[in-house]
């Protein structure tokens, strides 16, 4: 579920899939139409605190009605994947990635407003995932 949703999380940016202009919702809808697993569709629709961006866009109720939101280690790891990787595949620390997004969109953009609201939860999701990863690795004697 995690790998599939990580690969597909930004599919809604494809010009052929734009419906609402909100890539998370558009991607989730397309995945559902294409009969992907419902959980993958929902993970994509809600990735990286998308419910907060949906609220900024006036689509919060639509997103909530169409796709269930889970809060699990998988959603944390999906956010981790998104918030530690740049648009060209480069590695980022989460705060660097958030700054990169803000600089790309500019201070007045809706996405920047969303990122500012979502930052505490995104940072927490990344930290929880890092903790889980550290706990799963063999420890030196």
C-alpha positions as CSV (number, residue, x, y, z in Angstrom):
1,X,0.0,0.0,0.0
2,X,2.7,2.4,1.0
3,X,4.9,1.8,-2.1
4,X,2.0,2.0,-4.5
5,X,0.6,5.2,-3.0
6,X,4.0,6.8,-2.8
7,X,4.5,6.1,-6.5
8,X,1.1,7.4,-7.4
9,X,0.6,10.3,-4.9
10,X,1.0,13.1,-7.5
11,X,-0.7,11.5,-10.4
12,X,-3.5,14.1,-10.1
13,X,-1.1,16.7,-11.5
14,X,-1.4,15.1,-14.9
15,X,-3.3,17.6,-17.2
16,X,-5.5,14.8,-18.5
17,X,-6.8,14.1,-15.0
18,X,-7.6,17.6,-13.8
19,X,-11.1,17.9,-12.6
20,X,-11.1,20.1,-9.5
21,X,-7.6,21.5,-9.9
22,X,-6.7,19.9,-6.5
23,X,-4.2,17.1,-7.4
24,X,-4.8,15.0,-4.4
25,X,-8.6,14.7,-5.0
26,X,-8.2,14.5,-8.7
27,X,-5.6,11.7,-8.4
28,X,-7.8,9.8,-5.9
29,X,-10.8,10.0,-8.2
30,X,-8.8,8.8,-11.2
31,X,-7.4,5.9,-9.3
32,X,-10.9,4.9,-8.2
33,X,-12.2,5.2,-11.8
34,X,-9.3,3.0,-12.9
35,X,-10.3,0.5,-10.2
36,X,-7.2,0.7,-8.1
37,X,-7.5,-0.6,-4.6
38,X,-9.8,1.7,-2.6
39,X,-7.2,2.2,0.2
40,X,-4.6,3.3,-2.3
41,X,-7.1,5.8,-3.8
42,X,-7.8,7.2,-0.3
43,X,-4.2,7.4,0.6
44,X,-3.4,9.4,-2.5
45,X,-6.5,11.6,-2.0
46,X,-5.4,12.4,1.6
47,X,-1.6,12.3,1.3
48,X,0.6,14.8,3.2
49,X,-2.2,16.6,5.1
50,X,-4.3,17.1,2.0
51,X,-7.4,17.7,4.1
52,X,-5.9,21.0,5.1
53,X,-5.3,22.0,1.5
54,X,-8.8,20.9,0.6
55,X,-10.1,23.2,3.3
56,X,-8.1,26.1,1.8
57,X,-9.6,25.3,-1.6
58,X,-13.2,25.0,-0.3
59,X,-13.1,21.2,-1.0
60,X,-12.8,19.9,2.6
61,X,-16.3,18.4,2.8
62,X,-16.0,17.0,-0.7
63,X,-12.7,15.2,0.1
64,X,-14.1,13.9,3.4
65,X,-17.3,12.6,1.8
66,X,-15.5,10.8,-1.1
67,X,-12.5,9.3,0.6
68,X,-12.0,8.0,4.2
69,X,-8.9,9.4,5.9
70,X,-6.7,7.1,8.0
71,X,-4.1,8.1,10.5
72,X,-1.6,5.3,10.6
73,X,2.1,4.5,10.3
74,X,1.4,4.1,6.5
75,X,0.1,7.7,6.2
76,X,3.0,8.9,8.3
77,X,5.4,7.1,6.0
78,X,3.7,8.4,2.9
79,X,4.1,12.0,4.2
80,X,7.7,11.2,5.1
81,X,8.3,10.0,1.5
82,X,6.7,13.2,0.0
83,X,8.3,15.6,2.5
84,X,11.9,14.3,2.2
85,X,12.0,14.1,-1.6
86,X,12.1,17.0,-4.0
87,X,10.3,17.5,-7.3
88,X,13.4,16.1,-9.1
89,X,14.0,13.2,-6.8
90,X,16.5,15.0,-4.6
91,X,16.8,14.2,-0.9
92,X,15.6,16.9,1.6
93,X,15.3,17.3,5.3
94,X,11.6,18.0,6.0
95,X,12.1,21.7,6.9
96,X,14.1,22.2,3.7
97,X,11.4,20.6,1.7
98,X,8.7,22.8,3.2
99,X,10.8,25.9,2.5
100,X,11.4,24.7,-1.1
101,X,7.6,24.4,-1.6
102,X,7.0,27.8,-0.1
103,X,9.6,29.4,-2.3
104,X,8.3,27.8,-5.4
105,X,4.7,29.0,-4.8
106,X,5.5,32.4,-3.2
107,X,4.2,33.9,0.0
108,X,0.6,34.7,-1.0
109,X,-0.3,31.4,-2.8
110,X,-2.9,29.0,-1.4
111,X,-0.3,26.2,-1.3
112,X,2.0,28.3,0.9
113,X,-0.9,29.0,3.3
114,X,-1.7,25.3,3.4
115,X,2.0,24.4,4.0
116,X,2.2,26.8,6.9
117,X,-0.9,25.3,8.5
118,X,0.3,21.7,7.8
119,X,3.9,22.1,8.8
120,X,3.5,20.9,12.5
121,X,1.7,17.8,11.4
122,X,4.0,17.1,8.5
123,X,7.1,17.5,10.7
124,X,5.5,15.2,13.3
125,X,4.7,12.5,10.7
126,X,8.3,12.6,9.4
127,X,9.7,12.4,13.0
128,X,7.3,9.5,13.9
129,X,8.5,7.6,10.7
130,X,12.1,8.3,11.5
131,X,11.6,6.9,15.0
132,X,9.9,3.8,13.6
133,X,12.7,3.3,11.2
134,X,15.4,3.8,13.9
135,X,13.5,1.3,16.1
136,X,13.4,-1.4,13.4
137,X,17.1,-1.4,12.6
138,X,19.5,-3.6,14.5
139,X,21.2,-1.7,17.3
140,X,25.0,-1.9,17.8
141,X,26.0,-4.0,20.8
